Amino acid sequence: MEPHRPGKVRTRFAPSPTGDLHLGNAHTALFAWLFARHHGGVFLVRFEDTDVERLVPGAEGAVLADLRWLGLDWDEGPDVGGPFGPYRQSERGRLYEQAAAQLKEGGYAYDCFCTPEELAERRAAALARGAPPRYDGRCRGLSPSEAARRRDELAAAGLRPALRFRLPDEDREVVVHDLVHGATVFHTRDLDDFLLLRPDRTPLYNFAATVDDWKMAITHVIRAEEHLTNTPRQILLFEALGADVPTFAHLPMLLGPGRRKLSKREQATALRRYREEGYLPEALLNYLALLGWSDPAGREFFSKSELIEVFALERVSKAAAVFDRERLDWMNREYLRRLSPSELWRRLQPFLDWPEGISSKRSAETERLRRAVEVLREGVPTLSALAVALSPYRGGSRLEMGREAARLLDGEHVPTLLARSAALLKPVPEEEWRSERLGEILHRLPSELGLGPAKVFRPLRAALTGQASGPELPVVMWLLGKELTLARLGAYNQAIGEDRAE
């Protein structure tokens, strides 16, 4: 494995603004960012936006917002500028034309006059023969006069030829010295003369990425493993342009459950979804860092500064990493537990669809809800789940009733149970309304009513919270307070009686 070259490290993240930032891209961005920060280098963002048909309005801003939410920053980019801009490929056409002219002058590129229809027909014929569908090189050997004649014909129609890279005449090895995979050898005999520019002068990926990395002085190209097969073409381009070849590092793929490719149908792949579901950005960043990388000391929890200090590409695995939602939930729970009460309450606010007075003003109601949050945080994986769990503890005697909770309240014994519970609880003084005291009272109910504990406690929970599960029942009553507990017992007893009277 070759060490990286001396000098200031410069890495980049180059997404296409064609939709949401997904987990795989976020993983790549994080590793490139960590490497740059570890070496005191520069991390930049540029957008590969030349595929006009796939562009999504607003996607660029959304990608940048997601990166910021995750906790990443950048030194250069389309929103902050920098000395190597522009940072959108759609604005760098002049640089691609200059590089194309340099390649043609050096004999490394030639005009291609083949139409898309002709190319498709030849590809189909090659596949039918069982041959690889490569370009057959028929424009490679055109005489200068013939090439000029065809250029003139196209120009008369207002058109231009495409531009192809000319591979070496003799087969040669192209060695990719990869910081993750080691030395990987490719042969030019397995490649074809690939396109650099389309007839409309938009650049192809390999050409644009190479020119951008060259002109932006990128020292380390850190990207997904799927790009490893593009690398020999790009190395040939760097050499033809007389540019330094950057050091490459191709990161392992992220897989889903069963080691299958991450699927949008099986799990959320957009980073935005995790933000909306209430995952903490520092938890997700920590979890993504551990996918394909391990700490020499075996630690699992890191601050950003700690990750920057210990991160090294030499610790990145070649094997694909599995994104495990349950593992992420576990890590997010741990991060939720570590938040101070005031910070947890602050972060919960966007997930509470409540009147402002309830959540933002210090009142008896707010204080009661803040106590409930401290109890409920232990049993939920995300902020959105915490908001749902907190909902029953708002004021009001009527609740949104879950299906299982409604079934629990359908028993013949329920009216008697609720009435007797209210009668036993009503004499308890406010100052004694504590979970221990309430527990003593509740544990008398099963024997007094001649019912099993499940037939007592589960309907009581349903009447008080509209849910079939949650904290222990004495804790629920303590969190609700005496007034709200009795109001809900009375409300559901009255509703049940009215339903049966009808």
C-alpha positions as CSV (number, residue, x, y, z in Angstrom):
1,M,0.0,0.0,0.0
2,E,1.5,3.3,-1.0
3,P,1.6,6.2,1.5
4,H,-0.1,9.3,0.4
5,R,2.1,12.0,-1.1
6,P,3.5,14.8,1.0
7,G,1.8,18.2,0.7
8,K,-1.6,19.5,1.8
9,V,-4.3,16.9,1.5
10,R,-7.3,17.9,-0.6
11,T,-10.3,15.6,-0.8
12,R,-13.7,16.1,-2.4
13,F,-17.3,14.9,-2.4
14,A,-18.9,15.1,-5.8
15,P,-22.6,14.2,-5.7
16,S,-25.1,14.5,-8.6
17,P,-28.1,16.7,-7.6
18,T,-30.6,14.1,-8.9
19,G,-32.5,13.4,-5.7
20,D,-32.0,12.9,-2.0
21,L,-28.6,12.3,-0.4
22,H,-28.6,8.6,0.4
23,L,-26.8,6.7,3.0
24,G,-24.1,5.4,0.7
25,N,-23.2,9.0,-0.5
26,A,-23.3,10.3,3.1
27,H,-20.9,7.5,4.1
28,T,-18.5,8.4,1.3
29,A,-18.7,12.1,2.2
30,L,-18.0,11.4,5.8
31,F,-14.8,9.3,5.1
32,A,-13.4,11.9,2.7
33,W,-14.2,14.6,5.3
34,L,-12.6,12.7,8.1
35,F,-9.4,12.0,6.1
36,A,-9.0,15.7,5.2
37,R,-9.6,16.8,8.7
38,H,-7.3,14.2,10.2
39,H,-4.5,15.5,8.0
40,G,-5.3,19.2,8.4
41,G,-6.3,19.4,4.8
42,V,-9.1,20.7,2.6
43,F,-12.5,19.2,2.0
44,L,-14.5,20.5,-0.9
45,V,-18.0,19.9,-2.4
46,R,-18.6,20.0,-6.1
47,F,-21.7,19.0,-8.1
48,E,-21.7,16.7,-11.1
49,D,-24.8,18.3,-12.7
50,T,-24.2,17.8,-16.5
51,D,-26.9,15.1,-16.8
52,V,-29.7,17.7,-17.3
53,E,-32.5,15.1,-17.8
54,R,-31.9,13.7,-14.3
55,L,-31.5,16.9,-12.4
56,V,-34.1,17.6,-9.6
57,P,-34.9,21.2,-8.8
58,G,-33.9,22.0,-5.2
59,A,-31.7,18.9,-4.9
60,E,-28.5,20.8,-4.6
61,G,-29.7,22.8,-1.6
62,A,-31.2,19.7,0.0
63,V,-27.9,17.8,-0.3
64,L,-25.9,20.6,1.3
65,A,-28.5,20.9,4.1
66,D,-28.3,17.2,4.8
67,L,-24.5,17.4,4.9
68,R,-24.7,20.2,7.4
69,W,-27.3,18.4,9.5
70,L,-25.0,15.4,9.7
71,G,-22.2,17.7,11.0
72,L,-20.0,18.0,8.0
73,D,-18.5,21.3,6.8
74,W,-16.5,22.2,3.7
75,D,-13.8,24.6,2.8
76,E,-14.7,25.1,-0.8
77,G,-18.0,24.6,-2.7
78,P,-20.7,26.2,-4.8
79,D,-22.2,28.0,-1.8
80,V,-18.9,29.2,-0.2
81,G,-16.7,29.6,-3.2
82,G,-13.0,29.0,-3.3
83,P,-9.9,29.4,-5.5
84,F,-10.6,26.4,-7.8
85,G,-14.2,27.2,-8.8
86,P,-16.7,27.0,-10.3
87,Y,-17.9,24.0,-8.2
88,R,-20.6,22.9,-10.6
89,Q,-19.7,20.9,-13.7
90,S,-22.3,22.8,-15.7
91,E,-20.3,25.9,-15.2
92,R,-16.9,24.4,-16.1
93,G,-17.4,23.8,-19.9
94,R,-14.4,26.1,-20.8
95,L,-12.1,23.9,-18.8
96,Y,-13.3,20.7,-20.4
97,E,-12.9,22.2,-23.9
98,Q,-9.3,23.3,-23.1
99,A,-8.5,19.8,-21.8
100,A,-10.1,18.2,-24.9
101,A,-8.0,20.4,-27.2
102,Q,-4.9,19.5,-25.3
103,L,-5.6,15.8,-25.7
104,K,-6.3,16.2,-29.4
105,E,-3.1,18.1,-30.0
106,G,-1.2,15.4,-28.2
107,G,-2.7,12.6,-30.2
108,Y,-4.6,11.2,-27.2
109,A,-8.1,11.9,-28.5
110,Y,-9.9,11.8,-31.9
111,D,-13.3,12.8,-33.3
112,C,-15.9,10.1,-33.5
113,F,-18.7,10.4,-36.1
114,C,-20.7,7.3,-35.2
115,T,-24.3,8.0,-34.4
116,P,-26.1,6.7,-31.3
117,E,-28.1,4.4,-33.5
118,E,-25.0,2.9,-35.2
119,L,-23.4,2.4,-31.8
120,A,-26.5,0.7,-30.4
121,E,-26.7,-1.6,-33.4
122,R,-23.0,-2.6,-33.1
123,R,-23.4,-3.2,-29.4
124,A,-26.4,-5.5,-30.0
125,A,-24.4,-7.4,-32.7
126,A,-21.5,-7.9,-30.4
127,L,-23.7,-9.2,-27.6
128,A,-25.3,-11.6,-30.1
129,R,-21.9,-13.0,-30.9
130,G,-21.1,-13.3,-27.2
131,A,-18.5,-10.6,-27.5
132,P,-18.1,-7.6,-25.0
133,P,-20.0,-4.6,-26.3
134,R,-17.0,-2.3,-26.9
135,Y,-16.5,0.5,-29.4
136,D,-14.9,-1.1,-32.5
137,G,-12.6,1.9,-33.1
138,R,-13.7,2.5,-36.7
139,C,-13.2,6.3,-36.4
140,R,-9.8,5.8,-34.8
141,G,-8.0,5.3,-38.1
142,L,-9.7,7.9,-40.3
143,S,-7.3,9.9,-42.4
144,P,-7.1,13.6,-41.6
145,S,-8.8,14.5,-44.9
146,E,-11.7,12.1,-44.3
147,A,-12.1,13.3,-40.7
148,A,-12.1,16.9,-42.0
149,R,-14.7,16.1,-44.6
150,R,-17.0,14.6,-42.0
151,R,-16.5,17.5,-39.6
152,D,-17.6,19.9,-42.4
153,E,-20.7,17.8,-43.1
154,L,-21.7,17.9,-39.5
155,A,-20.9,21.6,-39.3
156,A,-23.2,22.3,-42.2
157,A,-26.0,20.7,-40.3
158,G,-25.1,22.7,-37.1
159,L,-23.6,19.6,-35.4
160,R,-20.2,18.5,-34.1
161,P,-18.6,15.1,-33.6
162,A,-18.1,13.4,-30.3
163,L,-14.6,13.0,-28.9
164,R,-13.0,9.7,-27.9
165,F,-9.9,8.9,-25.9
166,R,-7.3,6.9,-27.9
167,L,-6.0,4.0,-25.9
168,P,-2.3,3.0,-26.3
169,D,-1.7,0.9,-29.4
170,E,0.0,-1.8,-27.4
171,D,-1.5,-3.5,-24.4
172,R,-0.2,-2.1,-21.2
173,E,-0.9,-2.6,-17.5
174,V,-2.6,0.1,-15.5
175,V,-2.0,-0.3,-11.8
176,V,-4.3,1.3,-9.3
177,H,-2.5,1.8,-6.0
178,D,-5.6,1.9,-3.8
179,L,-5.3,2.7,-0.1
180,V,-8.1,0.2,0.7
181,H,-7.7,-2.6,-1.9
182,G,-4.0,-2.4,-2.5
183,A,-2.5,-2.7,-6.0
184,T,-5.2,-3.6,-8.5
185,V,-4.0,-4.4,-12.1
186,F,-6.0,-3.6,-15.2
187,H,-5.1,-4.1,-18.9
188,T,-5.8,-1.7,-21.7
189,R,-6.8,-4.7,-23.9
190,D,-9.9,-5.0,-21.7
191,L,-10.9,-1.4,-22.3
192,D,-12.1,0.5,-25.4
193,D,-11.7,4.0,-26.7
194,F,-14.1,5.7,-24.4
195,L,-16.1,8.9,-25.0
196,L,-14.8,12.2,-23.5
197,L,-17.4,14.6,-25.0
198,R,-20.8,14.0,-26.5
199,P,-21.6,15.8,-29.8
200,D,-23.4,18.5,-27.7
201,R,-20.1,19.0,-25.9
202,T,-21.3,17.8,-22.5
203,P,-18.5,15.8,-20.8
204,L,-18.8,12.1,-19.9
205,Y,-18.2,11.2,-16.2
206,N,-14.6,9.9,-16.5
207,F,-13.4,12.9,-18.4
208,A,-15.2,15.6,-16.3
209,A,-14.2,13.9,-13.0
210,T,-10.5,13.7,-14.1
211,V,-10.3,17.3,-15.3
212,D,-12.0,18.5,-12.1
213,D,-9.7,16.5,-9.9
214,W,-6.7,17.8,-11.8
215,K,-7.7,21.4,-11.9
216,M,-8.9,21.4,-8.3
217,A,-5.6,19.9,-7.1
218,I,-7.3,16.9,-5.5
219,T,-4.6,14.7,-3.8
220,H,-6.9,11.8,-2.6
221,V,-10.0,10.5,-4.5
222,I,-12.1,8.8,-1.8
223,R,-15.2,7.3,-3.3
224,A,-17.4,4.2,-3.5
225,E,-16.1,0.8,-4.6
226,E,-18.3,0.8,-7.7
227,H,-15.9,3.4,-9.2
228,L,-12.8,1.2,-9.0
229,T,-13.4,0.0,-12.6
230,N,-13.4,3.6,-13.8
231,T,-10.0,4.3,-12.3
232,P,-7.8,2.9,-15.0
233,R,-9.4,5.1,-17.6
234,Q,-8.9,8.1,-15.3
235,I,-5.3,7.3,-14.7
236,L,-4.7,7.1,-18.4
237,L,-6.3,10.6,-18.7
238,F,-4.2,12.0,-15.9
239,E,-1.1,10.8,-17.7
240,A,-2.2,12.1,-21.1
241,L,-2.9,15.5,-19.6
242,G,0.5,15.6,-17.9
243,A,-1.2,15.8,-14.5
244,D,-0.2,14.2,-11.2
245,V,-2.3,11.0,-10.5
246,P,-4.1,11.4,-7.2
247,T,-4.1,8.6,-4.6
248,F,-7.3,6.5,-4.7
249,A,-9.3,4.9,-2.0
250,H,-12.4,2.9,-2.9
251,L,-14.7,2.4,0.1
252,P,-16.7,-0.8,0.7
253,M,-20.3,-1.0,-0.4
254,L,-23.1,-0.6,2.1
255,L,-25.5,-3.5,2.2
256,G,-28.8,-4.1,3.8
257,P,-30.2,-7.0,5.8
258,G,-29.2,-10.4,4.5
259,R,-26.2,-8.7,2.8
260,R,-28.4,-7.5,0.0
261,K,-28.1,-4.2,-1.8
262,L,-29.7,-1.4,0.1
263,S,-33.2,-1.1,-1.2
264,K,-35.5,1.8,-0.9
265,R,-38.4,-0.6,-0.7
266,E,-37.0,-2.4,2.3
267,Q,-35.5,0.4,4.3
268,A,-35.1,4.2,4.2
269,T,-32.0,5.0,2.2
270,A,-32.4,8.9,2.1
271,L,-30.6,10.7,4.8
272,R,-33.5,13.1,5.0
273,R,-35.7,10.2,6.3
274,Y,-33.5,9.7,9.3
275,R,-33.6,13.4,10.1
276,E,-37.4,13.4,9.9
277,E,-37.7,10.3,12.1
278,G,-35.8,11.9,14.8
279,Y,-32.4,10.3,14.7
280,L,-29.7,12.4,16.3
281,P,-27.1,13.6,13.7
282,E,-24.2,12.8,16.0
283,A,-25.5,9.2,16.4
284,L,-25.9,8.6,12.7
285,L,-22.5,10.1,12.0
286,N,-20.9,7.9,14.6
287,Y,-22.7,4.8,13.2
288,L,-21.8,5.5,9.6
289,A,-18.1,6.0,10.6
290,L,-18.1,2.4,12.0
291,L,-19.4,0.9,8.7
292,G,-16.3,-0.4,7.1
293,W,-13.9,1.2,9.6
294,S,-12.8,0.1,13.0
295,D,-11.0,1.8,15.9
296,P,-7.7,0.2,16.9
297,A,-8.9,0.4,20.5
298,G,-12.2,-1.2,19.8
299,R,-14.3,1.8,20.9
300,E,-17.8,2.4,19.6
301,F,-18.7,5.9,20.7
302,F,-16.9,8.9,19.4
303,S,-17.3,12.7,19.2
304,K,-16.4,14.3,15.9
305,S,-13.1,15.5,17.2
306,E,-12.3,12.0,18.5
307,L,-13.1,10.5,15.1
308,I,-10.9,13.0,13.3
309,E,-8.1,12.2,15.6
310,V,-8.1,8.4,15.1
311,F,-9.4,8.0,11.6
312,A,-7.2,6.3,9.1
313,L,-7.9,4.7,5.7
314,E,-5.6,1.9,6.6
315,R,-8.3,0.7,9.0
316,V,-11.0,0.6,6.3
317,S,-12.1,-2.9,5.4
318,K,-12.3,-4.3,1.9
319,A,-15.4,-6.2,2.8
320,A,-18.9,-4.7,2.3
321,A,-20.5,-3.2,5.4
322,V,-24.0,-4.1,6.5
323,F,-26.3,-1.2,7.5
324,D,-28.3,-2.6,10.4
325,R,-31.3,-0.4,11.4
326,E,-31.6,-2.2,14.8
327,R,-28.0,-1.4,15.6
328,L,-28.5,2.3,14.6
329,D,-31.6,2.3,16.9
330,W,-29.5,1.0,19.8
331,M,-26.8,3.7,19.2
332,N,-29.4,6.4,18.9
333,R,-31.0,5.3,22.2
334,E,-27.6,5.6,23.8
335,Y,-27.1,9.2,22.5
336,L,-30.6,10.1,23.6
337,R,-29.8,8.9,27.1
338,R,-26.7,11.1,27.2
339,L,-28.5,14.3,26.4
340,S,-29.2,16.7,29.3
341,P,-32.9,17.1,30.1
342,S,-32.9,20.7,28.8
343,E,-31.1,19.7,25.5
344,L,-33.4,16.7,25.0
345,W,-36.5,18.9,25.5
346,R,-35.1,21.4,23.0
347,R,-34.4,18.8,20.4
348,L,-37.8,17.3,20.8
349,Q,-39.7,20.5,20.0
350,P,-39.8,20.1,16.2
351,F,-41.5,16.7,16.6
352,L,-44.3,18.1,18.9
353,D,-47.3,19.1,16.9
354,W,-48.7,21.0,19.9
355,P,-49.8,24.6,20.6
356,E,-46.8,26.7,21.4
357,G,-47.8,27.5,24.9
358,I,-47.6,23.8,25.9
359,S,-44.1,23.1,24.7
360,S,-42.3,26.4,25.0
361,K,-43.6,28.1,28.2
362,R,-42.6,27.1,31.7
363,S,-45.9,26.1,33.3
364,A,-47.2,23.3,35.5
365,E,-48.3,21.4,32.3
366,T,-44.9,21.9,30.7
367,E,-43.1,20.7,33.8
368,R,-45.2,17.6,34.0
369,L,-44.5,16.8,30.3
370,R,-40.7,17.4,30.9
371,R,-40.8,14.8,33.7
372,A,-42.6,12.4,31.4
373,V,-39.9,12.9,28.7
374,E,-37.2,11.9,31.3
375,V,-39.1,8.6,32.0
376,L,-40.1,7.8,28.4
377,R,-36.7,8.5,26.8
378,E,-35.5,5.1,28.1
379,G,-37.9,3.1,25.9
380,V,-37.7,4.8,22.5
381,P,-35.1,4.8,19.7
382,T,-35.9,8.2,18.2
383,L,-37.2,11.7,18.9
384,S,-40.3,11.1,16.7
385,A,-41.0,7.9,18.7
386,L,-40.6,9.9,21.9
387,A,-43.1,12.5,20.7
388,V,-45.6,9.7,20.0
389,A,-45.0,8.2,23.5
390,L,-45.4,11.6,25.1
391,S,-48.7,12.5,23.4
392,P,-51.0,10.7,26.0
393,Y,-49.5,12.8,28.8
394,R,-51.0,16.0,27.4
395,G,-54.0,17.5,29.1
396,G,-57.5,16.4,28.2
397,S,-59.6,13.5,29.3
398,R,-60.2,12.0,25.8
399,L,-57.5,10.2,24.0
400,E,-56.7,8.9,20.5
401,M,-57.3,5.2,21.1
402,G,-55.1,2.6,19.5
403,R,-56.7,-0.6,18.1
404,E,-55.3,-2.9,20.8
405,A,-56.1,-0.4,23.5
406,A,-59.7,-0.2,22.3
407,R,-60.0,-4.0,22.4
408,L,-58.7,-4.1,26.0
409,L,-61.5,-1.7,27.0
410,D,-64.2,-3.9,25.5
411,G,-64.5,-6.4,28.4
412,E,-67.7,-6.6,30.5
413,H,-65.7,-6.1,33.7
414,V,-64.1,-2.8,32.5
415,P,-66.8,-0.4,33.9
416,T,-66.5,-1.9,37.3
417,L,-62.7,-1.9,37.1
418,L,-62.5,1.8,36.2
419,A,-65.1,2.8,38.8
420,R,-63.4,0.9,41.6
421,S,-60.0,2.2,40.6
422,A,-61.2,5.8,40.7
423,A,-62.8,5.2,44.1
424,L,-59.5,3.9,45.5
425,L,-57.4,6.6,44.0
426,K,-59.6,9.6,44.8
427,P,-58.8,9.8,48.5
428,V,-55.0,9.9,47.9
429,P,-53.7,13.4,48.8
430,E,-51.8,15.3,46.1
431,E,-48.7,15.2,48.2
432,E,-48.8,11.4,48.3
433,W,-49.4,11.0,44.6
434,R,-46.2,9.1,44.0
435,S,-45.6,5.9,42.1
436,E,-44.8,3.9,45.2
437,R,-48.1,4.8,46.9
438,L,-50.1,4.3,43.8
439,G,-48.5,0.9,43.3
440,E,-49.7,-0.2,46.7
441,I,-53.2,0.7,45.8
442,L,-53.2,-0.9,42.4
443,H,-51.9,-4.2,43.6
444,R,-55.0,-4.7,45.8
445,L,-57.3,-4.5,42.8
446,P,-56.8,-8.0,41.3
447,S,-57.8,-9.9,44.5
448,E,-60.5,-7.4,45.4
449,L,-62.2,-7.8,42.0
450,G,-61.3,-11.5,41.5
451,L,-59.5,-10.8,38.3
452,G,-56.1,-11.8,36.9
453,P,-53.5,-8.9,36.9
454,A,-53.6,-8.7,33.1
455,K,-57.4,-8.1,33.1
456,V,-56.8,-5.3,35.6
457,F,-53.7,-3.5,34.6
458,R,-53.9,-3.7,30.8
459,P,-57.4,-2.1,30.5
460,L,-56.3,0.6,33.1
461,R,-53.3,1.5,30.9
462,A,-55.5,1.6,27.8
463,A,-58.0,4.0,29.5
464,L,-55.2,6.3,30.8
465,T,-53.0,6.4,27.7
466,G,-54.8,5.0,24.7
467,Q,-51.9,2.6,24.4
468,A,-51.4,-1.1,25.1
469,S,-47.8,-0.8,26.4
470,G,-45.5,1.7,28.1
471,P,-44.0,2.5,31.5
472,E,-45.2,0.7,34.6
473,L,-48.8,1.7,35.5
474,P,-48.0,3.5,38.8
475,V,-45.4,5.6,36.9
476,V,-48.0,6.4,34.3
477,M,-50.4,7.7,36.9
478,W,-47.7,9.7,38.6
479,L,-46.8,11.3,35.4
480,L,-50.4,12.1,34.5
481,G,-51.1,13.5,38.0
482,K,-54.2,12.9,40.1
483,E,-56.6,15.3,38.3
484,L,-55.9,13.9,34.8
485,T,-55.8,10.3,36.0
486,L,-59.3,10.5,37.6
487,A,-60.7,12.5,34.6
488,R,-59.6,9.8,32.2
489,L,-61.0,7.0,34.3
490,G,-64.3,8.8,34.5
491,A,-64.4,9.8,30.9
492,Y,-63.9,6.2,29.6
493,N,-66.3,4.8,32.2
494,Q,-68.9,7.2,31.0
495,A,-68.2,6.6,27.3
496,I,-68.4,2.8,27.8
497,G,-71.7,3.2,29.7
498,E,-73.2,5.4,26.9
499,D,-72.1,3.0,24.2
500,R,-73.8,0.1,26.0
501,A,-76.9,2.0,26.8
502,E,-77.4,2.6,23.1
